[in-house]
């Protein structure tokens, strides 16, 4: 039975107009169905597996989904097509290949734009084909005439072509520097700063990224140029990192150092995340891939959820005014008492009140009391803020901290004449996204500490890898010499 629901009402007075409207209505319906069914494709963009999707809309625009952080909303174009790009995951095999092959990193950087363009071309072709097929099937069911079916097929091609053309003609080329944020990324303007400034700097970062990661392979070779120090049998190697701030690149650098320097224990003095949110716990899953014990204390950007996520890793230990012995080294640690991401601005990170100072130094006093109660010697104390280290001077020979994103090593003496070495680590994550904002971005900083069989620090390597825009690797070894005692001046005798 032939369907005539379109003709009965319209074709009576104006048959040609009625037939044209019917053909157009079927075409639009078929195109919409085709776009919904086939308007998506997968594409490899460097190490990422991306899904691109076109959906009918009246406003256009582009949405970049970055699970679990949220989305970037770009006013990229006008017209009846909305583009969604979802960065599903990093492909482990491709990522590892890029990290270990500097030439591969270079090729990925150079081909990124081509990868995206190729994905969009495939998406348009697939969507057009599915729209034409669905339109012609719908027309065959309704009209059951080859001529009308052919006409709707041609109209479908024209509709899709007009949609793509309108998007190209209304393309807003500055949309990337003016994004809107959704989900956790809604906080990004506070963390990141000026979007256009970062977009500009990111171009330089992308150009140098392959060099930065590729140069990690030079770390081990650099040892031959360091001061003479041959770790004796029984030496324990501890890697000190801090302030990762969700930088995914940092994990690959850390893992390279763990493998090349035969690290026994990794110590993290906090701020592994930015917001301490539940979705960020996926970031800490890389801890398990290191394959060595991981000792952690919370920073002011880490929540209780962060600590639980870290503690959930099979090789991780979270210290909260606690003691643990790993690799023969006995650590005491306590987390930062603050949680600043829930404040209104980054100004809360600064120490600007007596109450805050008392709070931060107070946890150092708690840890000092815990250390003094121990019957065994504590080799290393872990805190996040260097202010918390002050009450620990003289209670432990070595104190590790972070927070300031700047490396420093000092020896301090308390009122009783007892000394401690205080090592403040730079940012192993290059301050995360905020590292893109500076004209001279922070390098990825970490240190390898060498302890002898008596658990005394003998030497340490300060490692600095590139940064967001830099491509150099530096490694400086320093020996820890025992204090030189003053020699009494002989007194002349008569």
C-alpha positions in Angstrom: 0.0 0.0 0.0 1.5 3.3 -1.1 1.9 5.9 1.7 0.1 9.2 0.7 0.0 11.1 4.0 2.2 13.9 2.6 0.2 14.4 -0.6 -3.4 14.4 0.7 -3.1 17.8 2.4 -0.6 19.7 0.4 -0.7 18.5 -3.2 -4.4 19.2 -3.7 -4.0 23.0 -4.5 -0.4 23.2 -5.5 0.9 19.8 -6.6 4.4 20.9 -7.6 5.0 22.9 -4.4 3.5 20.1 -2.4 5.8 17.5 -4.0 8.9 19.8 -3.5 8.0 20.3 0.2 7.5 16.6 0.6 10.8 15.8 -1.0 12.5 18.4 1.2 10.9 17.1 4.4 11.9 13.5 3.7 15.4 14.7 2.8 15.8 16.6 6.1 14.4 13.8 8.1 16.7 11.3 6.4 19.8 13.5 6.9 19.0 13.9 10.6 18.6 10.2 11.0 21.8 9.5 9.0 23.8 12.0 11.1 22.5 10.5 14.4 23.4 7.0 13.2 26.6 7.6 11.4 28.0 11.0 12.4 30.9 9.7 14.5 34.3 8.3 13.9 37.5 7.4 15.8 40.9 8.9 15.1 44.4 8.6 16.4 45.8 12.0 17.3 49.4 11.3 18.5 49.1 8.9 21.5 45.4 9.8 22.0 42.4 7.9 20.8 39.8 10.5 19.9 36.2 10.2 19.0 34.7 12.8 16.8 30.9 13.3 16.5 28.6 15.6 14.5 25.1 16.2 15.8 22.3 18.5 14.4 22.0 21.8 16.2 21.0 25.4 15.6 24.0 27.0 17.2 27.1 25.2 15.9 30.1 25.4 18.2 32.6 22.7 19.3 32.9 20.8 22.5 36.2 19.1 23.6 35.5 16.5 26.3 38.4 15.6 28.5 37.2 12.9 30.9 37.2 13.1 33.9 38.0 16.8 34.1 35.1 18.2 32.1 34.9 20.0 28.8 36.1 23.0 26.8 33.4 24.8 24.9 34.5 26.7 21.8 32.6 29.2 19.8 34.2 27.8 16.7 31.6 28.2 14.0 27.9 28.9 13.3 25.4 26.6 11.5 23.4 23.5 12.0 26.2 21.1 13.0 27.8 20.7 16.4 31.2 19.0 16.6 32.2 17.0 19.7 35.8 15.8 20.1 36.2 13.3 23.0 39.8 12.5 24.1 39.0 9.0 25.3 42.4 7.8 26.5 46.1 7.6 26.0 47.0 4.4 24.1 49.6 2.8 26.3 51.6 1.2 23.5 51.8 4.3 21.4 52.6 6.5 24.4 55.5 4.3 25.4 56.7 4.2 21.8 56.7 8.0 21.6 58.5 8.3 25.0 61.3 5.9 24.0 61.7 7.1 20.4 62.6 10.8 20.1 62.0 10.6 16.3 58.5 9.3 17.0 57.8 12.2 19.3 58.9 14.6 16.5 56.7 12.8 14.0 53.7 12.9 16.3 54.2 16.7 16.9 54.5 17.4 13.2 51.6 15.2 12.2 49.1 16.3 14.9 47.3 18.8 12.7 47.2 16.3 9.9 45.8 13.7 12.2 42.9 16.0 13.2 42.3 17.1 9.7 42.2 13.5 8.4 39.8 12.6 11.2 37.4 15.4 10.2 37.6 14.4 6.6 36.7 10.8 7.4 33.9 12.1 9.7 32.4 14.3 6.9 32.6 11.5 4.3 31.1 8.9 6.7 28.3 11.3 7.8 27.5 12.2 4.2 27.3 8.6 3.1 25.1 7.6 6.0 22.8 10.6 5.5 22.4 9.8 1.8 21.7 6.1 2.5 19.1 6.9 5.2 17.4 9.5 3.1 17.1 7.2 0.1 15.8 4.4 2.2 13.2 6.7 3.8 12.2 8.1 0.4 11.8 4.5 -1.0 9.5 3.6 1.8 7.4 6.7 1.3 7.4 7.4 -2.4 8.3 4.1 -3.9 9.5 5.8 -7.1 13.1 5.7 -8.3 13.0 9.3 -9.5 12.0 10.7 -6.1 14.5 8.4 -4.4 17.3 9.8 -6.6 16.2 13.4 -6.1 16.2 13.0 -2.3 19.7 11.4 -2.5 21.0 14.5 -4.4 19.2 16.8 -2.0 20.9 15.0 1.0 24.3 15.6 -0.6 23.4 19.3 -1.0 22.1 19.6 2.6 25.3 18.1 4.1 27.5 20.1 1.7 25.7 23.3 2.7 26.1 22.5 6.4 29.8 21.9 6.0 30.2 25.0 3.9 28.4 27.2 6.4 30.7 25.9 9.2 33.8 26.6 7.1 32.6 30.1 6.1 31.7 31.1 9.7 34.9 29.6 11.3 36.1 31.7 14.2 39.8 31.2 14.2 40.4 32.8 17.6 38.0 30.5 19.4 40.8 28.4 20.9 42.1 31.3 22.9 38.7 32.2 24.3 37.2 28.9 25.6 34.4 28.4 28.1 34.9 25.7 30.8 32.5 23.0 32.1 32.9 20.4 34.9 36.2 20.6 36.9 37.6 22.7 34.1 35.3 25.5 35.2 38.1 26.2 37.8 40.7 26.4 35.1 40.7 30.2 34.7 41.7 30.5 38.3 44.4 28.0 38.0 45.6 28.7 34.5 45.3 32.4 34.3 45.0 34.2 30.9 43.8 31.7 28.3 45.2 33.5 25.3 48.6 33.8 27.0 48.7 30.0 27.6 47.4 29.3 24.0 50.3 31.3 22.7 52.9 29.7 25.0 51.5 26.2 24.2 52.6 26.6 20.6 56.2 26.9 21.8 55.7 24.0 24.3 54.3 21.7 21.6 57.3 22.5 19.4 59.7 21.5 22.1 57.9 18.6 23.8 59.5 15.9 21.7 62.9 17.3 22.6 62.2 17.5 26.3 60.9 13.9 26.6 63.5 12.6 24.3 66.3 14.1 26.3 65.2 12.1 29.3 67.2 9.2 27.8 70.4 11.3 28.3 70.0 11.3 32.1 71.8 8.1 32.7 74.6 9.0 30.3 75.1 12.2 32.3 76.3 10.3 35.3 79.8 9.9 33.7 80.3 13.6 34.0 79.4 13.9 37.6 81.8 14.1 40.6 83.3 10.8 41.5 80.9 8.9 43.7 80.4 5.2 43.3 77.5 3.9 45.4 78.7 1.1 47.6 76.9 -2.2 47.8 73.9 -1.8 50.1 73.2 1.8 49.0 69.5 2.8 49.1 68.3 5.1 46.3 65.4 7.4 47.2 63.7 9.5 44.6 62.2 12.7 46.0 59.3 14.3 44.0 56.8 16.9 44.9 54.0 19.1 43.4 53.0 17.0 40.4 49.8 19.1 39.9 48.2 16.6 37.5 50.9 16.9 34.8 50.7 13.6 32.9 54.1 14.1 31.2 55.8 14.0 34.7 54.9 10.3 35.2 56.9 9.2 32.2 59.9 11.2 33.4 59.6 9.8 36.9 59.3 6.3 35.6 62.4 6.7 33.4 64.4 7.9 36.4 63.1 5.1 38.6 64.3 2.5 36.0 67.6 4.1 35.0 68.7 5.0 38.5 67.5 1.7 40.0 65.4 3.6 42.6 64.4 1.7 45.7 61.8 4.1 47.2 59.9 7.1 45.8 59.0 9.8 48.3 56.2 12.4 47.3 55.8 15.5 49.5 52.4 16.4 48.3 50.2 18.4 45.8 49.9 15.4 43.5 46.5 16.9 42.3 45.1 20.4 41.9 41.6 20.2 43.3 41.6 17.0 45.4 38.5 15.9 43.6 37.1 12.4 43.2 37.7 12.3 39.4 41.3 13.2 39.9 42.0 9.9 41.5 42.5 8.4 38.1 45.7 10.4 37.9 47.3 8.6 40.8 46.8 5.2 39.2 50.3 5.7 37.6 51.8 5.1 41.0 51.3 1.4 40.6 53.2 1.4 37.3 56.4 2.6 39.0 56.9 -0.8 40.6 58.6 0.4 43.8 57.3 1.5 47.2 55.8 5.0 47.2 55.7 7.1 50.4 53.3 10.1 50.3 52.2 13.0 52.5 49.3 15.3 51.5 49.9 18.8 50.2 47.5 21.8 50.5 46.0 20.8 47.1 45.3 17.2 48.2 42.1 16.2 49.9 41.2 13.2 52.0 39.8 11.6 48.8 43.3 12.1 47.2 45.0 10.4 50.2 42.5 7.5 50.0 43.2 7.1 46.2 46.9 7.1 46.8 46.6 4.6 49.7 44.6 2.4 47.4 47.6 1.8 45.1 49.3 -1.5 45.9 52.8 0.0 46.4 51.8 3.2 48.2 52.0 4.3 51.8 50.3 7.5 53.1 51.8 9.0 56.3 49.6 11.1 58.6 51.7 11.7 61.7 53.0 8.2 61.2 56.2 6.2 60.9 57.3 3.6 58.3 60.5 1.8 57.4 61.0 1.1 53.7 64.2 -0.1 52.1 65.9 0.1 55.5 65.1 3.9 55.7 62.8 5.0 58.5 60.4 7.8 57.4 58.2 10.0 59.6 55.6 12.1 57.8 52.5 14.3 58.2 50.2 16.0 55.7 49.5 19.7 55.3 46.7 20.9 57.6 45.2 23.1 54.9 43.0 22.4 51.9 43.2 25.5 49.7 41.3 24.6 46.5 38.0 25.1 48.3 38.9 28.8 48.9 37.8 31.6 46.5 41.1 32.3 45.0 44.7 31.2 44.8 45.5 33.9 47.4 44.7 31.4 50.0 47.9 29.5 49.1 49.9 32.3 50.6 50.9 32.4 54.2 49.5 35.8 55.2 48.1 35.3 58.7 49.4 34.4 62.1 46.6 31.8 62.4 47.7 30.1 59.2 51.4 30.1 60.3 50.5 28.6 63.6 48.5 25.9 61.8 51.3 25.0 59.4 54.0 25.0 62.0 51.7 23.1 64.4 51.8 19.9 62.3 55.6 20.1 62.4 55.5 20.2 66.2 53.1 17.2 66.2 55.5 15.2 64.0 58.5 16.2 66.2 56.7 14.9 69.3 56.0 11.6 67.4 59.6 11.3 66.4 60.9 11.9 70.0 58.7 9.1 71.3 60.3 6.5 68.9 62.8 4.1 70.3 64.4 3.7 66.8 66.2 6.5 64.9 64.2 8.3 62.3 66.2 8.9 59.2 64.0 11.2 57.1 61.0 13.5 58.0 58.4 14.4 55.3 56.3 17.5 55.3 54.7 19.6 52.5 55.3 23.2 53.5 58.9 24.2 54.6 57.3 26.1 57.4 56.3 22.7 58.9 60.0 21.8 58.8 61.1 24.4 61.3 59.9 22.7 64.5 61.6 19.5 63.2 65.1 21.0 63.2 67.4 18.8 65.3 64.8 16.0 65.7 65.8 14.3 62.5 68.9 14.5 60.3 67.1 15.1 57.0 63.8 16.8 56.3 62.1 16.8 52.9 59.5 19.3 51.8 58.0 20.9 48.7 55.2 23.5 48.1 57.3 26.4 46.9 58.1 25.1 43.4 61.7 26.1 43.9 64.6 23.8 44.9 66.7 24.7 47.9 69.0 22.8 50.3 70.0 24.3 53.6 71.5 23.1 56.9 69.8 24.6 60.0 70.6 24.5 63.7 68.1 24.7 66.5 68.4 26.4 69.9 70.1 23.3 71.4 72.8 23.3 68.7 71.4 20.2 66.9 71.4 20.4 63.1 69.2 19.1 60.2 69.5 19.3 56.5 66.3 20.6 54.9 65.7 19.8 51.2 62.8 21.7 49.5 61.9 20.1 46.1 60.9 22.0 43.0 57.8 21.1 41.1 58.1 17.7 39.5 55.0 18.6 37.4 56.4 22.0 36.4 53.5 23.5 38.4 51.0 21.7 36.1 48.9 23.9 33.8 50.2 27.0 35.5 53.6 26.3 34.1 52.3 27.3 30.7 51.6 30.9 31.9 55.2 31.9 32.7 57.5 33.3 30.1 60.2 31.1 31.6 58.3 27.9 32.5 59.3 25.7 35.5 61.3 22.6 34.7 60.3 19.2 36.0 62.4 18.8 39.1 63.3 15.8 41.2 66.2 14.4 43.2 67.9 11.1 43.8 69.2 10.6 47.3 71.9 8.0 48.1 71.9 6.5 51.6 74.7 4.2 52.8 74.2 0.9 54.7 74.1 3.0 57.9 71.1 5.0 56.4 73.2 8.2 56.3 72.8 10.5 53.2 76.0 10.4 51.2 75.1 12.2 48.0 72.2 13.5 45.9 71.5 14.2 42.3 69.4 17.2 41.4 67.6 16.5 38.1 65.8 19.1 36.0 64.1 18.1 32.8 63.0 20.7 30.3 59.8 22.4 31.3 56.8 23.7 29.3 58.8 25.4 26.5 62.3 24.2 27.3 64.2 21.2 26.0 67.2 20.8 28.2 68.1 18.2 30.7 70.5 18.9 33.6 71.8 16.6 36.3 74.0 17.8 39.1 75.5 15.5 41.7 76.5 16.9 45.1 78.3 15.0 47.8 77.2 15.4 51.4 80.4 16.0 53.4 80.6 15.6 57.2 80.9 18.9 59.1 84.4 20.1 59.4 85.4 20.6 63.1 87.4 23.7 63.9 91.0 23.0 64.8 92.2 24.7 68.0 94.8 27.4 67.4 98.1 26.4 69.2 99.2 28.7 72.0 102.7 29.9 72.0 104.8 28.8 75.0 107.7 30.5 76.6 
